[in-house]
Amino acid sequence: MENLKLSLHAPISLARRVGASSATQSYRSDFMRDRDRVLYSRAFRRLAGKTQVYLTGADDHLRTRLTHTLEVSQIARTISQQLQLDCDLTEAIALGHDIGHTPFGHAGERMLHELMIENLKTESGSTVLIPKDFRGFKHNLQGVATSILAEKNYENNGLNLTNFTLWGIQAHSDSTYKNQSENDLGYYHQFSKYYNIEESNPAPAWSFEAFVVREADEIAQHHHDLEDAIRGKLITQSEITIQINKSFGLFLSEHHKQIINKMKATNDEEVYIALLAKLVVDLFVTRLIECSIKNMNALIEKEKLTDQTFGQFIMQTKPEQVSNIISYDELALGDSGEKFSYAETEFRKFISSRVLASYDIQKADSKGQYIIRKIFRALTTSPSQLPDHCVIEFMQKFEEGKNWNNIRAREGMGVIRETFKKAVTAPLSVDAELLLRRVVCNYIASMTDKYAKTVFNEIYH
C-alpha cells in the first residue's frame, strides 16, 4: 500500500469554541474533549432507544442508533488511523453524528420536516407563509442545534464543541433534501457561525476526518441493514451472496473470494452474518484507504502542501472541492475502467429495493410517522401538555430579557406556566405559533421510540 507524503489531519490550531474553554488537563487535546463531551451527553445516551431500520424492541439483536453509532466510530477510526488523520476528532464526529436524530429513523425525520414546512392557517382560513428562517428539519443539522441548545453542560454554550466537530456532525449527511429547495431548511442557517473557522469568517472548518465519518456511516449501514434483513427474514443468504458477486466481482481479492466460499458453505445464520460483516467492511474499508491515500498524495503534490501551509489551504478551499479525495476510486484515472463507486451505488439500490422498501419496514415507518404527526398536532393545539423544560425553552425565546430558570427557582413553575398559558392561548401571534412549533419539534426529535409511544398513549388513550 502506498505511503502518505504528509499528514492532512485537521490543524488543532484552527479549532475554536464559542464559549470559553475550561481545559486544565494537559493529557487531553481539544478533540479528545469533544469526544468525551459527546459520549457523556444525554442526547448520546438516548440513541440506545432510537430506531435504526427496524423499530426498537422488535428483536434484542437488531440495531439501534447507538449500536450503529459505535460501529461507525470503529470503522471511521480504523480508516483515519491508516490515513494519518486525527483519530480523536474522527471519533468525536462519529459519536456525535446522529445525536440530532428522531425516533423511528429516517421516516420520523421526514415527517418532522413535512410538519415544519407547513404554512400557518389563520382562523379566517387564510394562509400565512412561514418565514424561511423558521423552516425545516434535518437530523444532521439538528445535531448541531442539539449540541448547542439542548445540552446544558456548559450553560448557554451546550456541549461547547469545537468548530471542526460541529462541521463534521452536520456534514455526515446532505444538508438539503433531494426534492426540496435549500430555503426549506432555513432555520439551521443561524448555527453555521459555530462551525466556521472564525465566527466572522464564513470559511467552514472542514476536515478529511469528517469525510471519513461520512463514508464510514454508509459502510456501517450497508452491512447492518443486510444483517437485520437476514434476521428479519426479508432476504435470503443466497440472494445476498449472488448480489455481492454481481456488484463487486471485479474488485474481489482472493481473500474476499475465500470468505464468500465460506458463506456459501454454511447453513448457520449466525456464522453467515459474521462472515458477511467481515466481507463487506473489509472490502469497502480496504478500497477506500488505498484510493484515498493516492488521492491525498496527488493533492499534496498539486497544491505543494506542507505542515505550515495546510491550515491556510483549509481556509481558502471550499469543502466540495475536496470532498471526493476520500473516495473508493482513484481520481487520476478519471472515468477509465470500472468504478467501485458505481458498484457501490448498484449495491445500495439493491438494499433499498429488497430491505428498506419491504412491507415490514414501510409498515413500521408509517406507524412511526403517524405517532409523530399525532403528537405534534396535539401539542401545538393544546400546548399545556408540554413538560416544564419545553415551557422554559419557549419562554426563554418569547421573552428573552428574563431569566426564567431564576424565576422558577424563586417563584415556582406554576407562575411560569400561567404566563406561558397566556402566550399560547388562541388566537396566537405568528411569532408565538412559530416558536411553539419549533419547541414541539425539538421535543419530539429528542424522544426515543418508546417514549414517543408513551406520550402518544398518554394523549390519546
C-alpha positions as CSV (number, residue, x, y, z in Angstrom):
1,M,0.0,0.0,0.0
2,E,1.3,3.5,-0.9
3,N,2.6,5.7,1.9
4,L,1.2,9.2,2.6
5,K,3.7,12.0,1.9
6,L,2.1,14.3,4.5
7,S,-0.5,14.0,7.3
8,L,-3.5,16.1,6.3
9,H,-5.2,16.0,9.7
10,A,-7.3,18.9,10.9
11,P,-5.0,21.6,12.4
12,I,-5.9,21.8,16.1
13,S,-4.5,25.4,16.0
14,L,-7.7,26.3,14.0
15,A,-10.1,24.7,16.4
16,R,-12.2,27.1,18.4
17,R,-15.2,27.0,20.7
18,V,-17.9,29.6,21.0
19,G,-17.7,29.6,24.8
20,A,-14.5,29.9,26.9
21,S,-12.6,26.6,27.4
22,S,-12.2,25.4,30.9
23,A,-9.5,22.9,29.9
24,T,-6.9,22.2,32.6
25,Q,-5.6,18.8,31.8
26,S,-2.5,18.6,29.6
27,Y,-3.2,15.0,28.7
28,R,-6.4,15.7,26.6
29,S,-6.5,17.7,23.3
30,D,-9.4,19.8,22.3
31,F,-10.7,17.0,20.0
32,M,-10.4,14.4,22.9
33,R,-12.5,16.8,25.0
34,D,-15.1,16.9,22.2
35,R,-15.2,13.1,22.1
36,D,-15.7,12.9,25.8
37,R,-18.4,15.6,25.9
38,V,-20.5,13.8,23.2
39,L,-20.0,10.5,25.0
40,Y,-21.3,11.8,28.3
41,S,-24.2,13.8,26.8
42,R,-27.9,12.9,27.4
43,A,-28.5,13.0,23.6
44,F,-25.9,10.3,23.1
45,R,-27.5,8.0,25.7
46,R,-30.9,8.4,24.1
47,L,-29.6,6.8,20.9
48,A,-30.0,3.4,22.6
49,G,-33.8,3.8,22.3
50,K,-34.0,5.1,18.7
51,T,-34.7,3.1,15.6
52,Q,-32.1,2.4,13.0
53,V,-34.1,0.4,10.5
54,Y,-36.5,-1.8,12.5
55,L,-38.5,-0.3,15.4
56,T,-36.6,-0.7,18.6
57,G,-37.8,-3.6,20.8
58,A,-38.7,-5.9,17.8
59,D,-35.6,-8.0,18.5
60,D,-32.8,-7.7,21.1
61,H,-30.2,-8.2,18.3
62,L,-31.4,-5.6,15.8
63,R,-29.5,-2.3,15.5
64,T,-30.4,0.9,17.4
65,R,-28.9,4.3,16.6
66,L,-26.4,3.7,19.4
67,T,-25.1,0.4,18.2
68,H,-24.9,1.9,14.7
69,T,-23.0,4.9,16.0
70,L,-20.5,2.7,17.8
71,E,-19.9,0.7,14.6
72,V,-19.4,4.0,12.6
73,S,-16.9,5.1,15.2
74,Q,-14.9,1.9,15.0
75,I,-14.9,1.9,11.2
76,A,-14.0,5.6,10.9
77,R,-11.2,5.4,13.4
78,T,-9.7,2.4,11.5
79,I,-9.7,4.4,8.3
80,S,-8.4,7.6,9.9
81,Q,-5.5,5.8,11.5
82,Q,-4.4,4.5,8.1
83,L,-4.8,7.9,6.6
84,Q,-2.8,9.5,9.4
85,L,-5.7,11.7,10.4
86,D,-6.7,12.8,13.9
87,C,-8.4,9.8,15.4
88,D,-9.8,11.7,18.3
89,L,-11.6,14.2,16.0
90,T,-12.8,11.3,13.9
91,E,-14.3,9.6,17.0
92,A,-15.9,12.8,18.2
93,I,-17.6,13.4,14.9
94,A,-18.6,9.7,14.6
95,L,-20.1,9.5,18.2
96,G,-22.0,12.7,17.7
97,H,-23.1,12.3,14.1
98,D,-26.7,11.1,15.0
99,I,-27.4,12.9,18.2
100,G,-30.0,15.0,16.4
101,H,-31.9,12.0,15.0
102,T,-35.6,11.5,15.6
103,P,-37.4,8.5,16.9
104,F,-38.5,6.0,14.2
105,G,-35.5,6.5,11.9
106,H,-35.5,8.5,8.7
107,A,-39.3,8.1,8.5
108,G,-39.6,10.2,11.6
109,E,-37.1,12.7,10.2
110,R,-39.1,13.2,7.0
111,M,-42.4,13.6,9.0
112,L,-40.9,16.3,11.2
113,H,-39.6,18.1,8.1
114,E,-43.1,18.0,6.5
115,L,-44.6,19.4,9.6
116,M,-42.0,22.2,9.9
117,I,-42.5,23.5,6.3
118,E,-46.3,23.6,6.6
119,N,-47.6,27.1,6.3
120,L,-49.8,28.5,9.0
121,K,-53.6,28.7,8.8
122,T,-55.4,31.6,10.4
123,E,-58.9,31.3,12.0
124,S,-60.3,33.1,8.9
125,G,-58.9,30.3,6.7
126,S,-56.1,32.4,5.1
127,T,-52.6,31.1,4.7
128,V,-49.5,32.7,6.4
129,L,-46.3,31.8,4.7
130,I,-43.6,30.7,7.2
131,P,-40.5,32.8,7.0
132,K,-37.6,30.8,5.7
133,D,-35.6,31.3,8.9
134,F,-38.2,29.1,10.7
135,R,-38.5,26.3,8.2
136,G,-37.4,22.7,8.0
137,F,-35.9,19.8,9.9
138,K,-32.9,17.6,9.1
139,H,-31.2,15.3,11.6
140,N,-27.6,16.2,10.8
141,L,-28.3,19.9,11.2
142,Q,-30.4,19.2,14.3
143,G,-27.4,17.5,15.7
144,V,-25.6,20.9,15.8
145,A,-28.6,22.6,17.3
146,T,-28.9,19.8,19.9
147,S,-25.3,20.2,21.0
148,I,-25.7,23.9,21.4
149,L,-29.3,24.3,22.7
150,A,-30.5,21.1,24.3
151,E,-27.4,20.1,26.4
152,K,-26.6,22.2,29.4
153,N,-23.0,21.0,30.3
154,Y,-21.6,24.4,29.6
155,E,-24.7,26.6,30.2
156,N,-25.6,28.7,27.2
157,N,-23.0,27.0,25.0
158,G,-24.4,23.5,25.3
159,L,-21.6,20.9,24.9
160,N,-19.3,23.8,23.6
161,L,-17.8,21.6,20.9
162,T,-15.1,22.8,18.5
163,N,-15.9,24.1,15.1
164,F,-14.3,21.0,13.4
165,T,-16.5,18.6,15.3
166,L,-19.7,20.6,14.7
167,W,-18.9,20.9,11.0
168,G,-18.3,17.1,10.8
169,I,-21.7,16.4,12.5
170,Q,-23.6,18.4,10.0
171,A,-21.6,17.2,7.0
172,H,-22.1,13.4,7.6
173,S,-25.4,13.7,5.6
174,D,-26.6,16.0,2.8
175,S,-27.6,19.4,4.1
176,T,-30.8,19.5,1.9
177,Y,-33.5,17.1,0.8
178,K,-33.4,16.0,-2.8
179,N,-36.9,17.2,-3.6
180,Q,-36.8,20.4,-1.5
181,S,-35.3,23.8,-2.0
182,E,-32.5,25.0,0.2
183,N,-34.7,27.6,1.8
184,D,-36.8,24.8,3.4
185,L,-34.0,24.3,6.0
186,G,-33.6,28.0,6.7
187,Y,-34.0,27.5,10.5
188,Y,-30.5,26.0,10.7
189,H,-28.6,28.8,9.0
190,Q,-28.3,30.5,12.4
191,F,-25.9,27.8,13.5
192,S,-23.4,28.0,10.7
193,K,-21.3,30.5,12.6
194,Y,-20.5,27.9,15.2
195,Y,-18.7,25.6,12.7
196,N,-16.8,28.3,10.8
197,I,-13.0,28.8,11.2
198,E,-13.8,32.2,12.7
199,E,-17.2,33.5,13.7
200,S,-17.0,36.4,11.4
201,N,-15.4,34.4,8.6
202,P,-17.8,32.1,6.6
203,A,-15.0,29.7,5.7
204,P,-16.1,26.3,7.3
205,A,-13.9,24.2,9.5
206,W,-14.0,21.2,7.1
207,S,-11.7,18.2,7.6
208,F,-10.8,14.9,5.9
209,E,-11.8,13.4,9.2
210,A,-15.4,14.5,8.5
211,F,-15.3,13.0,5.1
212,V,-14.1,9.7,6.6
213,V,-17.0,9.6,9.0
214,R,-19.5,10.2,6.2
215,E,-18.2,7.2,4.3
216,A,-17.9,5.1,7.5
217,D,-21.6,5.8,8.1
218,E,-22.5,4.4,4.7
219,I,-20.3,1.3,5.2
220,A,-21.9,0.6,8.6
221,Q,-25.4,1.0,7.1
222,H,-24.6,-1.4,4.3
223,H,-23.6,-4.4,6.4
224,H,-26.0,-4.0,9.3
225,D,-29.0,-3.3,7.0
226,L,-28.2,-6.6,5.4
227,E,-27.7,-8.3,8.7
228,D,-31.0,-7.0,10.1
229,A,-32.7,-8.1,6.9
230,I,-31.5,-11.6,7.3
231,R,-32.7,-11.7,10.9
232,G,-36.0,-10.2,9.8
233,K,-36.4,-12.9,7.0
234,L,-36.6,-10.2,4.4
235,I,-33.9,-11.6,2.2
236,T,-32.1,-15.0,1.8
237,Q,-28.4,-15.7,2.3
238,S,-28.0,-16.9,-1.3
239,E,-29.6,-13.7,-2.7
240,I,-27.0,-11.6,-0.9
241,T,-24.1,-13.7,-2.0
242,I,-25.2,-13.5,-5.6
243,Q,-25.6,-9.7,-5.4
244,I,-22.2,-9.2,-3.9
245,N,-20.6,-11.2,-6.8
246,K,-22.7,-9.3,-9.3
247,S,-21.8,-5.8,-7.9
248,F,-18.3,-6.3,-6.8
249,G,-16.9,-9.2,-8.8
250,L,-14.2,-7.1,-10.4
251,F,-12.9,-5.9,-7.1
252,L,-12.9,-9.0,-5.0
253,S,-9.4,-10.2,-3.8
254,E,-8.6,-13.9,-3.2
255,H,-9.1,-13.2,0.5
256,H,-12.7,-11.9,-0.2
257,K,-13.4,-14.9,-2.5
258,Q,-12.4,-17.2,0.3
259,I,-14.8,-15.6,2.6
260,I,-17.6,-15.9,0.0
261,N,-16.9,-19.6,-0.3
262,K,-17.2,-20.0,3.4
263,M,-20.5,-18.1,3.3
264,K,-21.8,-20.4,0.6
265,A,-20.8,-23.5,2.6
266,T,-22.5,-22.6,5.9
267,N,-26.2,-23.1,6.8
268,D,-25.7,-21.4,10.2
269,E,-27.3,-18.0,10.0
270,E,-25.1,-16.5,12.8
271,V,-21.9,-17.8,11.1
272,Y,-23.1,-16.4,7.8
273,I,-23.9,-13.0,9.3
274,A,-20.4,-12.8,10.9
275,L,-18.7,-13.6,7.6
276,L,-20.9,-11.1,5.7
277,A,-20.0,-8.3,8.1
278,K,-16.3,-9.2,7.7
279,L,-16.5,-9.3,3.9
280,V,-18.5,-6.0,3.4
281,V,-16.5,-3.9,5.9
282,D,-13.1,-5.2,4.7
283,L,-13.9,-4.8,1.1
284,F,-15.1,-1.2,1.5
285,V,-12.5,-0.1,4.0
286,T,-9.6,-1.6,2.1
287,R,-10.7,0.0,-1.2
288,L,-11.4,3.4,0.5
289,I,-8.0,3.5,2.2
290,E,-6.0,2.6,-0.9
291,C,-7.7,5.1,-3.2
292,S,-7.8,7.9,-0.6
293,I,-4.1,7.6,0.0
294,K,-3.4,8.0,-3.7
295,N,-5.8,10.9,-4.0
296,M,-4.3,12.7,-0.9
297,N,-0.8,12.3,-2.3
298,A,-1.9,13.7,-5.6
299,L,-3.4,16.7,-3.8
300,I,-0.3,17.2,-1.8
301,E,1.8,17.4,-4.9
302,K,-0.7,19.5,-6.9
303,E,-1.1,22.1,-4.1
304,K,2.5,21.8,-2.8
305,L,1.1,21.3,0.7
306,T,3.3,21.4,3.8
307,D,2.5,21.3,7.5
308,Q,2.8,25.0,7.5
309,T,0.5,25.7,4.6
310,F,-2.3,23.1,5.1
311,G,-4.2,25.4,7.5
312,Q,-4.2,28.2,5.0
313,F,-5.4,25.7,2.4
314,I,-8.4,24.7,4.5
315,M,-9.4,28.4,4.9
316,Q,-9.1,29.1,1.2
317,T,-10.7,25.9,-0.1
318,K,-14.4,25.0,-0.2
319,P,-15.2,21.6,1.2
320,E,-17.0,20.5,-2.0
321,Q,-13.7,21.0,-3.9
322,V,-12.0,18.2,-1.9
323,S,-14.8,16.0,-0.6
324,N,-14.1,13.4,-3.3
325,I,-10.5,13.0,-2.1
326,I,-11.8,10.4,0.4
327,S,-13.0,8.0,-2.3
328,Y,-13.4,4.5,-3.5
329,D,-11.9,5.5,-6.8
330,E,-8.5,6.9,-7.8
331,L,-9.3,10.4,-9.2
332,A,-6.4,10.5,-11.5
333,L,-7.9,7.6,-13.5
334,G,-11.0,9.6,-14.3
335,D,-13.7,7.5,-16.0
336,S,-11.3,5.0,-17.4
337,G,-12.1,1.4,-16.3
338,E,-14.7,0.2,-13.9
339,K,-15.5,2.3,-10.9
340,F,-16.1,0.9,-7.4
341,S,-18.4,3.8,-6.7
342,Y,-20.7,2.7,-9.5
343,A,-20.8,-0.8,-8.0
344,E,-21.5,0.7,-4.6
345,T,-24.4,2.6,-6.0
346,E,-25.8,-0.5,-7.6
347,F,-25.4,-2.4,-4.3
348,R,-27.2,0.4,-2.4
349,K,-30.1,0.2,-4.7
350,F,-30.4,-3.5,-4.2
351,I,-30.5,-3.0,-0.4
352,S,-33.1,-0.3,-0.7
353,S,-35.4,-2.3,-3.0
354,R,-35.2,-5.5,-1.0
355,V,-34.9,-4.2,2.5
356,L,-35.9,-0.6,3.0
357,A,-38.8,-0.8,0.6
358,S,-40.2,-4.0,2.2
359,Y,-43.6,-4.3,3.6
360,D,-42.3,-4.8,7.2
361,I,-40.2,-1.6,7.1
362,Q,-42.8,0.5,5.3
363,K,-45.4,-0.6,7.8
364,A,-43.2,0.4,10.7
365,D,-42.2,3.7,9.1
366,S,-45.9,4.6,8.6
367,K,-46.7,3.8,12.2
368,G,-43.8,5.9,13.4
369,Q,-44.9,8.8,11.2
370,Y,-48.5,8.6,12.4
371,I,-47.3,8.7,16.0
372,I,-45.1,11.8,15.4
373,R,-47.8,13.6,13.4
374,K,-50.4,13.0,16.1
375,I,-48.2,14.1,18.9
376,F,-47.2,17.3,17.0
377,R,-50.8,18.2,16.3
378,A,-51.8,17.6,19.9
379,L,-49.0,19.6,21.5
380,T,-49.3,22.5,19.1
381,T,-53.1,22.6,19.6
382,S,-53.0,22.1,23.4
383,P,-49.5,23.2,24.5
384,S,-50.4,23.0,28.2
385,Q,-49.5,19.3,27.8
386,L,-45.8,20.2,27.2
387,P,-43.4,19.3,30.0
388,D,-41.8,22.0,32.1
389,H,-38.5,22.1,30.2
390,C,-40.3,22.8,27.0
391,V,-42.3,25.6,28.7
392,I,-39.0,27.1,29.8
393,E,-37.5,26.7,26.4
394,F,-40.5,28.6,24.9
395,M,-40.4,31.4,27.4
396,Q,-36.7,32.0,27.1
397,K,-37.2,32.8,23.5
398,F,-40.5,34.5,23.8
399,E,-39.4,36.9,26.5
400,E,-35.6,36.9,26.2
401,G,-35.0,39.6,28.7
402,K,-35.9,37.4,31.7
403,N,-34.0,34.6,33.4
404,W,-36.8,32.1,33.6
405,N,-34.7,29.5,35.4
406,N,-34.2,32.0,38.2
407,I,-37.9,32.8,38.2
408,R,-38.7,29.1,38.5
409,A,-36.3,28.7,41.4
410,R,-37.7,31.8,43.2
411,E,-41.4,31.7,42.4
412,G,-42.1,28.2,41.2
413,M,-43.1,26.6,37.9
414,G,-46.8,27.4,38.4
415,V,-46.1,31.2,37.9
416,I,-44.2,30.5,34.6
417,R,-47.0,28.1,33.4
418,E,-49.6,30.8,33.9
419,T,-47.5,33.3,31.8
420,F,-47.0,30.6,29.2
421,K,-50.7,29.8,29.0
422,K,-51.4,33.4,28.2
423,A,-48.8,33.5,25.5
424,V,-50.1,30.4,23.7
425,T,-53.8,30.9,24.1
426,A,-55.6,31.2,20.8
427,P,-55.5,33.2,18.7
428,L,-51.7,33.1,18.9
429,S,-49.5,35.7,17.3
430,V,-47.5,34.4,14.3
431,D,-44.3,34.7,16.3
432,A,-45.7,32.7,19.2
433,E,-47.0,30.0,16.9
434,L,-43.8,29.6,15.0
435,L,-41.8,29.4,18.3
436,L,-44.2,26.9,19.7
437,R,-43.9,24.7,16.6
438,R,-40.1,24.7,16.9
439,V,-40.2,23.8,20.6
440,V,-42.6,20.9,19.9
441,C,-40.4,19.8,17.0
442,N,-37.3,19.8,19.2
443,Y,-39.1,17.9,21.9
444,I,-40.3,15.2,19.6
445,A,-36.9,14.9,17.9
446,S,-35.3,14.2,21.2
447,M,-37.6,11.3,22.1
448,T,-36.8,7.6,22.0
449,D,-39.2,5.3,20.2
450,K,-40.5,4.0,23.5
451,Y,-41.0,7.5,25.0
452,A,-42.8,8.7,21.8
453,K,-45.2,5.8,22.1
454,T,-45.8,6.5,25.8
455,V,-46.5,10.2,25.1
456,F,-48.9,9.2,22.2
457,N,-50.8,6.7,24.5
458,E,-51.0,9.3,27.3
459,I,-52.5,11.8,24.9
460,Y,-54.9,9.6,23.0
461,H,-55.8,6.8,25.4
